[in-house]
Amino acid sequence: MSTQAKTKSEAVAGNFFEDFRVGQEIRHATPRTMTEADAALNVALYGSRFAINSSDEFARALGLPRAPLDDLAVFHVVIGKTVPDISLNAVANLGYAEFRWGVPVYPGDTLSAHSTVLGLRENSNRASGVVWVRSTGLNQRGEMVLDYVRWVMVHKRDPAAAVPETVVPKTAPSVAPADLIVPKGLSLKGYDDVAAGSSYRWDDYEVGERIDHVSGITLEDSDHMFSTRLYQNTARVHFDAFAGKSTRFGRRLAYGGHVISLARALSFNGLANGFRVAAINAGSHVAPTFGGDTIYAWSEVLEKATLPGHADLGALRMRSIAAKDCPCSTWPGKGADGKYHPAVVLDLDYWLLMPRRRA
């Protein structure tokens, strides 16, 4: 009798670069019902203090049924749905564009996601390539909660494998203010500056103004490991310490979205009334982040916009820079030579919604 074990093929290795095709449609597995526990764990991970996500009473005073989940918690869940099909074999997540948040997400809502492959470009080393996708998150009613483009560097299974012709999609440089989605029923007549934590409103900010968010948060390995599990993010570069030893970094990388949430939480000091992230225009993970790094952040006002039909509400286009082990009072960023300061790990261009002063 043979003692040789039979092999099984049911396990999934994930898509490699040569498996993708432009126009490919992917429906992602594992819908996720959001709960109050998700809201609490998001606060525990990042320390976010924005009142609209913390208090049902504050949210109801603005015409919402209850406190919505943090916008970036929605970001994490939707991206987590896409990872097994898009970036399980990623080298790194490279950038974002055309991010728009749709209807708010509340405890009890169930989120699912699907993606379309927009572009492919093999790298010169032939060992990997860049994949562009548009992904959409929906609630149980089919309403859009998040829609975005991101691009990821993905390993090839076989460096010698033939790949499709290069297609690099064009993305908009920014989301137009008229395309920002304001939650239905939102009214800022009952907005409470004291409860929100700041008296500074849209009117008080000037284009070109810089804000040092002062504090730092040390990223622990346990934190980013917990976040990848919480958001069902299965990218090996984040959770497999053994595999991480064989990478050029020799260790696990912190999930890039974790750094975005830390920067957003830090921005409360200076932008406390920026109650909703409405869009991300562009974003780059400039350098990797690891357990033990301390994240600091600063922001600059790039643009101000009024919103038609919303006299009590304005939009601020912000650029936030996150740096590791480098307090931001000296504004670390990109120099005249086009190179980033060595401490910079994140460069994010996004729109915030903020109350205006009543006339």
HELIX and SHEET records of a PDB file:
HELIX    1   1 PHE A   17  ASP A   19  5                                   3    
HELIX    2   2 GLU A   36  TYR A   46  1                                  11    
HELIX    3   3 ALA A   51  SER A   54  1                                   4    
HELIX    4   4 ASP A   56  ALA A   61  1                                   6    
HELIX    5   5 ASP A   71  ILE A   86  1                                  16    
HELIX    6   6 PRO A  177  ASP A  179  5                                   3    
HELIX    7   7 ASP A  193  ALA A  196  1                                   4    
HELIX    8   8 TRP A  202  ASP A  204  5                                   3    
HELIX    9   9 ASP A  221  LEU A  230  1                                  10    
HELIX   10  10 ARG A  236  PHE A  239  1                                   4    
HELIX   11  11 ALA A  241  GLY A  244  1                                   4    
HELIX   12  12 GLY A  256  LEU A  266  1                                  11    
HELIX   13  13 PHE A  268  LEU A  271  1                                   4    
HELIX   14  14 CYS A  328  THR A  330  5                                   3    
SHEET    1   A 3 GLU A  25  ARG A  27  0                                        
SHEET    2   A 3 THR A 110  GLU A 122 -1                                        
SHEET    3   A 3 ARG A  32  THR A  33 -1                                        
SHEET    1   B10 GLU A  25  ARG A  27  0                                        
SHEET    2   B10 THR A 110  GLU A 122 -1                                        
SHEET    3   B10 SER A 128  LEU A 138 -1                                        
SHEET    4   B10 MET A 144  HIS A 155 -1                                        
SHEET    5   B10 ALA A  90  TRP A 101 -1                                        
SHEET    6   B10 ARG A 276  HIS A 285 -1                                        
SHEET    7   B10 VAL A 344  PRO A 355 -1                                        
SHEET    8   B10 HIS A 310  LYS A 324 -1                                        
SHEET    9   B10 THR A 294  LEU A 307 -1                                        
SHEET   10   B10 ARG A 210  ASP A 212 -1                                        
SHEET    1   C10 GLU A  25  ARG A  27  0                                        
SHEET    2   C10 THR A 110  GLU A 122 -1                                        
SHEET    3   C10 SER A 128  LEU A 138 -1                                        
SHEET    4   C10 MET A 144  HIS A 155 -1                                        
SHEET    5   C10 ALA A  90  TRP A 101 -1                                        
SHEET    6   C10 ARG A 276  HIS A 285 -1                                        
SHEET    7   C10 VAL A 344  PRO A 355 -1                                        
SHEET    8   C10 HIS A 310  LYS A 324 -1                                        
SHEET    9   C10 THR A 294  LEU A 307 -1                                        
SHEET   10   C10 ILE A 217  THR A 218 -1                                        
END                                                                             
